[in-house]
């Protein structure tokens, strides 16, 4: 069963509210409630979080911001 939790990312004008879904193999997908943003992250072979998919454009800081919220929640 997929786990979900609410998350907020810092947008250029306003915060971006969304839902994070934990997929298999440590993959996490953020989907904005207004469908303006999708971001999928996972840990690489060095244990660092990286973006593996998502919408464009995106802020590189979102990976760290989302990773912090994931680590706080799990």
WOJO-V298433 format. One record per helix or strand. SS is the DSSP state (@ for helix, = for strand). FROM is the first residue (numbers start at 1). LEN is the number of residues. If there is no record, write none. Layout:
SS_FROM_LEN ; SS_FROM_LEN
This chain:
=_3_7 ; =_16_7 ; @_24_3 ; =_28_5 ; =_38_6 ; =_49_6 ; @_61_13
